[in-house]
Amino acid sequence: MGYELRVERDAPLAYAELASISAQAGFELRGSHEAGEVLARHGDSAHQIATWSGRLVGQPGSDWQVAQLARLTDLMGARLVGEDGEAYGIRNGVVEQINGAATYEFGKLEEIIAAGPADWSV
């Protein structure tokens, strides 16, 4: 099991709302209101960016997956939070991680999305 990023927001996220936002943003939602997955396409392939089981959680393995999850989270007016309390988001077109006073920039959203889901090396 990888590092978990969870989508948090003040109002609970309903499956119907997730389906609507996902479709509008070009994501695919597979499964049911009980359990499913959110997929993003790159080329001819669909890649999982999150799972749904009453809450939305991702276990990214690439900057591309973080960027896609941050984009989806932003569209639903939510926060993307890591296991250690750090926040992920998009500011001025740049995907970033904020942990206290420290900020790490992954890079420009458009460039990360265009580059595709290259896995992080271990």
Disulfide bonds with the S-S distance in Angstrom:
none
